[in-house]
């Protein structure tokens, strides 16, 4: 072993000039955002609140008891399954190199002892694991407390350390080698000011692209439904208000997608495609996601309250409450989740009416409920088809089983046919007939709807459908042609 990989073992802080026989320098590894690409405490909090929302009431008393007591109270109720967590391949490689050199490797973290021990036992890469709440740790094991602990154990400059945050600066200062992963520029400058030379591990990519993906801007196309009242009334004077309402819905929807992904972390990580979502993969932290969701909701609420009618603001609030209920509860209830999805689609049309003051036809609302119920069941069919292909019997985090597939298919086909029938009746309504130049042309939309919905059913049965049929349609050339053709017929009927 080279001289660089050996160092005097100093048992007491301040006695680093004494040099007994050289020993292998241990590698000390931090847990959150270092070995693990996420924060176990934040995920435990989210998981606890998702499964038991009433626990939020206990949060103030836990926090008032101090960080160590807070982490103990949380760990009493929630420990993240180590098998679910995204681990950093570069840190694993560094650990394996140290072990190959015969060096001791320890996982020492501010996370609660039980969580740290569970992860160390799962990975089998560590000689020891120490966290907050360990028998020989009297305080929250972070910052100066961690530096003091490590110096007592291994001596100043008697260990190498890999961490990620400003809390690790005192530890890096006491270490022989300071490794940093995903270190923020401000933290790096702080370390440099103290004479610490950080050796970077990994690529250190920014969270920003991952957070943008978590907003799912491609899903904003669904909010074009907010414009439908303007289209059916062919009243372009209200288009600016409808567009502003669509923006509010898009920002709110992105916030809900983020919250939904945070709540769904365990089931997403068990899914072959969803495990690559930003939070499930650890490309973005739960803390950053929660902050972004709050920011999006704040901007959306302010715009709706100040620039749009009060009716729209209340509709948006209902949408927020309904989607939150869906994320935390309704999506786990058999059939309730499908009805909730269909209702949320229809609520976008109602929001367009509230933002513009345009009165909706009851026929249009009934048509939208049948249509979106059909699409919602197609979405669930796609998940079940994928599940059957993987040989699974039931979905994680959903109350669905492989045997439900024929029932969902039957309901979807029936709802699709009912939607076409209701649209045909809508086209013959006296009020509709009076507002269109050639209203009977609207009947030509019916065969296009039959074709589009039937094709969606066939593609789903063959396993080609993505997780969302509307997003699939926007990316599908034939689906876009169907949409353009129906829009053209509608425009011709107006004349």
KOLBANU-554801 format. One record per residue (C-alpha): x, y, z; residue in one letter. Coordinates in pm, whole numbers, plus 50000, padded with zeros to 5 digits. Each point is the difference from the previous one (the first is absolute). Layout:
<rs>
{r {X, Y, Z}, A}
...
</rs>
This chain:
<rs>
{r {50000, 50000, 50000}, X}
{r {50135, 50346, 49912}, X}
{r {50102, 50256, 50262}, X}
{r {49705, 50214, 49895}, X}
{r {49760, 49728, 50112}, X}
{r {50152, 49979, 50347}, X}
{r {49993, 50249, 50282}, X}
{r {50087, 50022, 50367}, X}
{r {49720, 49882, 50224}, X}
{r {49932, 50272, 50255}, X}
{r {49768, 49896, 50281}, X}
{r {49945, 50347, 50148}, X}
{r {49901, 50328, 49835}, X}
{r {50301, 50235, 49996}, X}
{r {50264, 49726, 50013}, X}
{r {50030, 49963, 49624}, X}
{r {50376, 50062, 50008}, X}
{r {50062, 49669, 50178}, X}
{r {50075, 49732, 49741}, X}
{r {49967, 49638, 50110}, X}
{r {50010, 49711, 49754}, X}
{r {49820, 50081, 49672}, X}
{r {49654, 49849, 49948}, X}
{r {49760, 49995, 49706}, X}
{r {49801, 50321, 49982}, X}
{r {49625, 49924, 50030}, X}
{r {49749, 50136, 49752}, X}
{r {49699, 50166, 50164}, X}
{r {49686, 50028, 49787}, X}
{r {49704, 50231, 50054}, X}
{r {49651, 49866, 49921}, X}
{r {49748, 50258, 49877}, X}
{r {50075, 50147, 49655}, X}
{r {50334, 49817, 50008}, X}
{r {49973, 49622, 50015}, X}
{r {49625, 50041, 49945}, X}
{r {49894, 50245, 49731}, X}
{r {49713, 50124, 50215}, X}
{r {49928, 50095, 50362}, X}
{r {49867, 49712, 50208}, X}
{r {49852, 50226, 50269}, X}
{r {49803, 50208, 49749}, X}
{r {49873, 49686, 49829}, X}
{r {49901, 49850, 50334}, X}
{r {49803, 50316, 50084}, X}
{r {49818, 49994, 49667}, X}
{r {49929, 49629, 50032}, X}
{r {49866, 50046, 50353}, X}
{r {49771, 50288, 49905}, X}
{r {49878, 49813, 49691}, X}
{r {49903, 49695, 50203}, X}
{r {49889, 50186, 50314}, X}
{r {49917, 50368, 49933}, X}
{r {49903, 50047, 50365}, X}
{r {50369, 49970, 50090}, X}
{r {50045, 50359, 49874}, X}
{r {49842, 50118, 50326}, X}
{r {50291, 49845, 50195}, X}
{r {50266, 50175, 49793}, X}
{r {50028, 50321, 50211}, X}
{r {50054, 49809, 50324}, X}
{r {50262, 49778, 49837}, X}
{r {50189, 50302, 49867}, X}
{r {49985, 50176, 50337}, X}
{r {50179, 49704, 50159}, X}
{r {50315, 50051, 49791}, X}
{r {50144, 49834, 49691}, X}
{r {50107, 49679, 50169}, X}
{r {49660, 49947, 50166}, X}
{r {49825, 50092, 49674}, X}
{r {50192, 49736, 49805}, X}
{r {49933, 49741, 50269}, X}
{r {49625, 50072, 49996}, X}
{r {49993, 49977, 49621}, X}
{r {50199, 49675, 49992}, X}
{r {49762, 49853, 50258}, X}
{r {49729, 50032, 49736}, X}
{r {50174, 49978, 49664}, X}
{r {50319, 49841, 49866}, X}
{r {50061, 50008, 49624}, X}
{r {50048, 49655, 49848}, X}
{r {50371, 49994, 49893}, X}
{r {49913, 49795, 49695}, X}
{r {49794, 50292, 49865}, X}
{r {50271, 50266, 50018}, X}
{r {50207, 50129, 49705}, X}
{r {50370, 49960, 50077}, X}
{r {50278, 50192, 49828}, X}
{r {50212, 49778, 49777}, X}
{r {50308, 50227, 50028}, X}
{r {49993, 49986, 50381}, X}
{r {49955, 49622, 49989}, X}
{r {50305, 49978, 49773}, X}
{r {50206, 50213, 50242}, X}
{r {49896, 49773, 50288}, X}
{r {50088, 49685, 49808}, X}
{r {50343, 50141, 49912}, X}
{r {50068, 50078, 50367}, X}
{r {49893, 49649, 50103}, X}
{r {50224, 49847, 49734}, X}
{r {50291, 50193, 50156}, X}
{r {49924, 49845, 50335}, X}
{r {49871, 50323, 50153}, X}
{r {49722, 50024, 50255}, X}
{r {49680, 50161, 49866}, X}
{r {49738, 50149, 50232}, X}
{r {49656, 50148, 49932}, X}
{r {49966, 50292, 50244}, X}
{r {49700, 50226, 49956}, X}
{r {49772, 50250, 50170}, X}
{r {49708, 49773, 49907}, X}
{r {49845, 49795, 50278}, X}
{r {50200, 49695, 50110}, X}
{r {49734, 49746, 49899}, X}
{r {49981, 50140, 49648}, X}
{r {50379, 50006, 49965}, X}
{r {50035, 49644, 50132}, X}
{r {49727, 49871, 49767}, X}
{r {50175, 50144, 49695}, X}
{r {50344, 49877, 50105}, X}
{r {49863, 49650, 50061}, X}
{r {49823, 50002, 49664}, X}
{r {50308, 50102, 49800}, X}
{r {50256, 49794, 50192}, X}
{r {50281, 50246, 49917}, X}
{r {50077, 50148, 50343}, X}
{r {50205, 49893, 50299}, X}
{r {49781, 50212, 50226}, X}
{r {49702, 50233, 49984}, X}
{r {49936, 50289, 50238}, X}
{r {49714, 50250, 49999}, X}
{r {49817, 50243, 50224}, X}
{r {49872, 49809, 50301}, X}
{r {50292, 49755, 50013}, X}
{r {50115, 49904, 50351}, X}
{r {50323, 50203, 49979}, X}
{r {49839, 50304, 49830}, X}
{r {49845, 50259, 50231}, X}
{r {49894, 50258, 49740}, X}
{r {49873, 50032, 49645}, X}
{r {50292, 49854, 49804}, X}
{r {50050, 50285, 49754}, X}
{r {50245, 50286, 49939}, X}
{r {50237, 50068, 50290}, X}
{r {49850, 49714, 50202}, X}
{r {50092, 49753, 49726}, X}
{r {50348, 50153, 49962}, X}
{r {50065, 49971, 50375}, X}
{r {49873, 49641, 50004}, X}
{r {50224, 49894, 49710}, X}
{r {50308, 50173, 50146}, X}
{r {49941, 49823, 50331}, X}
{r {49975, 49670, 49816}, X}
{r {50271, 50031, 49738}, X}
{r {50200, 50313, 50080}, X}
{r {50031, 50323, 49803}, X}
{r {50096, 49922, 49641}, X}
{r {49956, 49635, 50092}, X}
{r {49717, 49927, 49758}, X}
{r {49872, 50077, 49650}, X}
{r {49647, 50132, 49968}, X}
{r {49745, 50031, 49722}, X}
{r {49705, 50234, 50044}, X}
{r {49789, 50248, 49808}, X}
{r {49878, 50302, 50199}, X}
{r {50106, 50306, 50198}, X}
{r {49950, 49797, 50320}, X}
{r {50295, 49786, 49887}, X}
{r {50251, 50289, 49986}, X}
{r {50124, 49946, 50362}, X}
{r {50036, 49628, 49927}, X}
{r {50194, 50063, 49680}, X}
{r {50227, 50237, 50197}, X}
{r {50085, 49719, 50245}, X}
{r {50047, 49734, 49730}, X}
{r {50316, 49902, 49817}, X}
{r {49821, 49990, 49666}, X}
{r {49674, 50183, 49933}, X}
{r {49774, 49848, 49734}, X}
{r {49695, 50192, 49882}, X}
{r {49705, 49884, 49793}, X}
{r {49732, 50229, 49855}, X}
{r {50147, 50288, 50202}, X}
{r {49828, 50337, 49949}, X}
{r {50229, 50282, 49873}, X}
{r {49944, 50202, 50319}, X}
{r {50105, 49702, 50214}, X}
{r {50306, 49946, 49784}, X}
{r {50103, 50365, 50046}, X}
{r {49946, 49967, 50375}, X}
{r {50228, 49696, 50007}, X}
{r {50267, 50173, 49790}, X}
{r {49996, 50299, 50237}, X}
{r {50105, 49761, 50278}, X}
{r {50281, 49852, 49793}, X}
{r {49815, 49678, 49921}, X}
{r {50077, 49838, 49666}, X}
{r {49694, 49807, 49895}, X}
{r {50043, 49702, 49771}, X}
{r {49683, 49973, 49795}, X}
{r {49827, 49665, 49961}, X}
{r {49757, 49951, 49712}, X}
{r {49868, 50253, 49751}, X}
{r {49823, 50232, 50246}, X}
{r {49704, 50075, 49771}, X}
{r {49757, 50276, 50096}, X}
{r {49654, 49913, 50131}, X}
{r {49836, 50257, 49774}, X}
{r {49946, 49779, 49691}, X}
{r {49862, 49722, 50221}, X}
{r {49761, 50241, 50175}, X}
{r {49879, 50125, 49662}, X}
{r {49930, 49641, 49894}, X}
{r {49814, 49946, 50328}, X}
{r {49763, 50282, 49899}, X}
{r {49904, 49788, 49696}, X}
{r {49948, 50289, 49757}, X}
{r {49889, 49748, 49736}, X}
{r {49692, 49939, 50217}, X}
{r {49896, 50364, 49968}, X}
{r {49831, 49903, 49673}, X}
{r {49713, 49863, 50210}, X}
{r {49926, 50354, 50111}, X}
{r {49899, 50093, 49646}, X}
{r {49662, 49877, 50124}, X}
{r {49971, 50335, 50183}, X}
{r {49967, 50160, 49657}, X}
{r {49710, 49777, 49896}, X}
{r {49721, 50238, 50116}, X}
{r {50149, 50275, 49780}, X}
{r {50016, 49756, 49707}, X}
{r {49644, 49870, 50036}, X}
{r {49862, 50353, 50040}, X}
{r {50235, 50124, 49722}, X}
{r {50055, 50313, 50209}, X}
{r {50365, 50108, 49958}, X}
{r {49948, 50313, 50213}, X}
{r {50038, 49782, 50308}, X}
{r {50312, 49822, 49873}, X}
{r {50253, 50206, 50210}, X}
{r {49820, 49910, 50324}, X}
{r {49982, 49635, 49895}, X}
{r {50373, 49994, 49920}, X}
{r {50085, 50152, 50337}, X}
{r {49779, 49740, 50168}, X}
{r {50181, 49728, 49807}, X}
{r {50335, 50128, 50133}, X}
{r {49865, 49989, 50358}, X}
{r {49880, 49646, 49950}, X}
{r {50336, 49899, 49851}, X}
{r {50195, 50139, 50297}, X}
{r {49760, 49837, 50248}, X}
{r {50011, 49670, 49811}, X}
{r {50382, 50003, 50006}, X}
{r {49998, 50055, 50377}, X}
{r {49761, 49707, 50040}, X}
{r {50213, 49778, 49775}, X}
{r {50297, 50073, 50227}, X}
{r {49800, 49925, 50315}, X}
{r {49863, 49685, 49839}, X}
{r {50351, 49881, 49909}, X}
{r {50124, 50065, 50355}, X}
{r {49710, 49807, 50150}, X}
{r {50046, 49718, 49747}, X}
{r {50376, 49949, 50051}, X}
{r {49979, 49638, 50123}, X}
{r {49766, 49883, 49722}, X}
{r {50183, 50201, 49731}, X}
{r {50331, 49838, 50093}, X}
{r {49839, 49659, 49959}, X}
{r {49876, 50091, 49649}, X}
{r {50218, 49928, 49693}, X}
{r {49945, 50345, 49844}, X}
{r {49893, 50223, 50287}, X}
{r {50318, 49918, 50193}, X}
{r {50178, 50241, 49765}, X}
{r {49787, 50296, 50109}, X}
{r {50214, 50280, 50154}, X}
{r {49916, 49943, 50366}, X}
{r {49989, 49621, 49980}, X}
{r {50341, 49993, 49831}, X}
{r {50148, 50256, 50240}, X}
{r {50070, 50254, 49724}, X}
{r {49808, 50259, 50204}, X}
{r {49953, 50015, 50376}, X}
{r {49667, 49974, 50180}, X}
{r {50076, 50331, 50175}, X}
{r {50053, 50183, 49671}, X}
{r {49685, 49843, 49859}, X}
{r {49790, 50107, 50297}, X}
{r {50133, 50357, 49980}, X}
{r {49933, 50018, 49626}, X}
{r {49644, 49868, 50048}, X}
{r {49930, 50269, 50259}, X}
{r {50141, 50268, 49769}, X}
{r {49790, 49888, 49702}, X}
{r {49683, 49991, 50210}, X}
{r {50071, 50347, 50138}, X}
{r {50049, 50157, 49656}, X}
{r {49696, 49823, 49857}, X}
{r {49779, 50103, 50292}, X}
{r {50109, 50365, 49987}, X}
{r {49938, 50027, 49624}, X}
{r {49657, 49835, 50034}, X}
{r {49900, 50220, 50294}, X}
{r {50116, 50331, 49849}, X}
{r {49945, 49969, 49625}, X}
{r {49708, 49759, 49955}, X}
{r {49639, 49976, 50129}, X}
{r {49938, 49867, 50349}, X}
{r {49809, 49705, 49852}, X}
{r {50317, 49882, 49828}, X}
{r {50205, 50035, 50319}, X}
{r {49756, 49776, 50189}, X}
{r {49996, 49750, 49714}, X}
{r {50379, 49991, 50007}, X}
{r {49991, 49946, 50375}, X}
{r {49755, 49711, 49956}, X}
{r {50236, 49852, 49741}, X}
{r {50291, 50031, 50244}, X}
{r {49806, 49833, 50282}, X}
{r {49871, 49726, 49771}, X}
{r {50342, 49923, 49853}, X}
{r {50157, 49998, 50346}, X}
{r {49732, 49759, 50119}, X}
{r {50072, 49789, 49693}, X}
{r {50375, 49993, 50073}, X}
{r {49966, 49913, 50368}, X}
{r {49692, 49779, 50003}, X}
{r {49766, 49961, 49703}, X}
{r {50244, 49835, 49759}, X}
{r {50026, 49706, 50238}, X}
{r {49624, 49940, 49996}, X}
{r {49855, 49755, 49748}, X}
{r {49804, 50184, 49725}, X}
{r {50004, 50324, 50201}, X}
{r {50333, 50083, 49834}, X}
{r {49856, 49963, 49649}, X}
{r {49693, 50213, 50075}, X}
{r {50225, 50260, 50165}, X}
{r {50226, 50016, 49693}, X}
{r {49702, 50050, 49768}, X}
{r {49859, 50270, 50227}, X}
{r {50331, 50188, 50008}, X}
{r {50005, 50013, 49620}, X}
{r {49646, 50137, 49994}, X}
{r {50084, 50251, 50271}, X}
{r {50244, 50165, 49758}, X}
{r {49710, 50076, 49766}, X}
{r {49798, 50139, 50292}, X}
{r {50300, 50219, 50090}, X}
{r {50003, 50141, 49646}, X}
{r {49635, 50094, 50041}, X}
{r {50070, 50161, 50340}, X}
{r {50290, 50204, 49861}, X}
{r {49807, 50132, 49701}, X}
{r {49639, 50008, 50119}, X}
{r {49893, 49784, 49705}, X}
{r {49710, 49771, 50095}, X}
{r {50064, 49633, 49917}, X}
{r {49749, 49776, 49832}, X}
{r {49890, 49710, 50225}, X}
{r {50047, 49774, 49699}, X}
{r {50367, 50100, 49983}, X}
{r {50055, 49921, 50366}, X}
{r {49836, 49657, 49969}, X}
{r {50203, 49930, 49684}, X}
{r {50322, 50093, 50178}, X}
{r {49923, 49773, 50296}, X}
{r {49944, 49697, 49775}, X}
{r {50301, 50082, 49785}, X}
{r {50239, 50054, 50288}, X}
{r {49873, 49697, 50189}, X}
{r {50091, 49798, 49692}, X}
{r {50348, 50157, 49988}, X}
{r {50051, 49953, 50375}, X}
{r {49922, 49629, 49971}, X}
{r {50239, 49977, 49702}, X}
{r {50270, 50149, 50225}, X}
{r {49938, 49729, 50260}, X}
{r {49982, 49732, 49730}, X}
{r {50344, 50105, 49878}, X}
{r {50139, 49955, 50351}, X}
{r {49840, 49657, 50034}, X}
{r {50120, 49887, 49658}, X}
{r {50351, 50101, 50099}, X}
{r {49960, 49819, 50332}, X}
{r {49884, 49679, 49829}, X}
{r {50296, 50019, 49763}, X}
{r {50235, 50019, 50299}, X}
{r {49827, 49702, 50161}, X}
{r {49869, 50194, 50300}, X}
{r {49662, 49932, 50161}, X}
{r {49924, 50344, 50145}, X}
{r {50128, 50354, 49977}, X}
{r {50209, 50168, 50268}, X}
{r {49814, 50287, 50166}, X}
{r {49678, 49932, 49802}, X}
{r {49699, 49783, 50071}, X}
{r {50015, 49820, 49665}, X}
{r {50049, 49635, 49909}, X}
{r {50065, 49819, 49672}, X}
{r {49648, 49856, 50008}, X}
{r {49853, 50353, 49982}, X}
{r {50116, 50047, 49641}, X}
{r {49692, 49860, 49815}, X}
{r {49764, 50206, 50218}, X}
{r {50192, 50321, 49937}, X}
{r {50004, 49929, 49626}, X}
{r {49624, 49947, 49992}, X}
{r {49933, 50321, 50195}, X}
{r {50237, 50197, 49776}, X}
{r {49837, 49878, 49677}, X}
{r {49652, 50069, 50138}, X}
{r {50091, 50350, 50115}, X}
{r {50162, 50079, 49664}, X}
{r {49687, 49899, 49809}, X}
{r {49782, 50199, 50240}, X}
{r {50222, 50305, 49944}, X}
{r {49949, 49980, 49623}, X}
{r {49623, 49964, 50044}, X}
{r {49984, 50300, 50234}, X}
{r {50200, 50209, 49755}, X}
{r {49756, 49911, 49723}, X}
{r {49711, 50110, 50223}, X}
{r {50190, 50318, 50090}, X}
{r {50029, 50090, 49631}, X}
{r {49621, 49980, 49965}, X}
{r {49922, 50216, 50303}, X}
{r {49789, 50304, 49888}, X}
{r {50237, 50245, 50168}, X}
{r {50300, 49843, 49827}, X}
{r {49818, 49992, 49668}, X}
{r {49930, 50371, 50033}, X}
{r {50362, 50093, 50074}, X}
{r {50160, 49812, 49707}, X}
{r {49973, 50086, 49634}, X}
{r {49995, 49636, 49888}, X}
{r {49938, 49807, 50323}, X}
{r {49939, 49661, 49837}, X}
{r {50365, 49995, 49893}, X}
{r {50078, 49933, 50367}, X}
{r {49867, 49647, 49949}, X}
{r {50309, 49929, 49789}, X}
{r {50205, 50022, 50319}, X}
{r {49830, 49682, 50127}, X}
{r {50175, 49752, 49765}, X}
{r {50333, 50166, 50072}, X}
{r {49935, 49958, 50373}, X}
{r {49906, 49635, 49944}, X}
{r {50325, 49942, 49811}, X}
{r {50223, 50185, 50249}, X}
{r {49854, 49841, 50313}, X}
{r {49989, 49654, 49844}, X}
{r {50361, 50029, 49887}, X}
{r {50104, 50108, 50349}, X}
{r {49834, 49686, 50136}, X}
{r {50181, 49778, 49753}, X}
{r {50338, 50160, 50066}, X}
{r {49949, 49964, 50374}, X}
{r {49911, 49632, 49966}, X}
{r {50315, 49945, 49793}, X}
{r {50216, 50166, 50265}, X}
{r {50091, 50313, 49802}, X}
{r {49827, 50257, 50220}, X}
{r {50207, 50227, 50222}, X}
{r {49892, 50088, 50353}, X}
{r {49773, 50286, 49884}, X}
{r {49776, 49972, 49691}, X}
{r {49975, 50377, 49942}, X}
{r {50376, 50046, 50002}, X}
{r {50026, 49693, 49777}, X}
{r {49755, 50157, 49752}, X}
{r {50202, 50322, 49984}, X}
{r {50310, 49798, 49908}, X}
{r {49813, 49767, 49763}, X}
{r {49981, 50105, 49633}, X}
{r {49665, 49828, 49939}, X}
{r {49856, 50149, 50321}, X}
{r {50108, 50350, 49893}, X}
{r {49840, 49950, 49658}, X}
{r {49675, 49898, 50171}, X}
{r {50011, 50307, 50220}, X}
{r {50072, 50231, 49707}, X}
{r {49719, 49843, 49797}, X}
{r {49746, 50046, 50281}, X}
{r {50109, 50361, 50045}, X}
{r {49965, 50064, 49625}, X}
{r {49648, 49856, 49998}, X}
{r {49909, 50216, 50299}, X}
{r {50129, 50316, 49827}, X}
{r {49809, 49918, 49680}, X}
{r {49683, 49943, 50204}, X}
{r {50033, 50347, 50155}, X}
{r {49977, 50171, 49662}, X}
</rs>
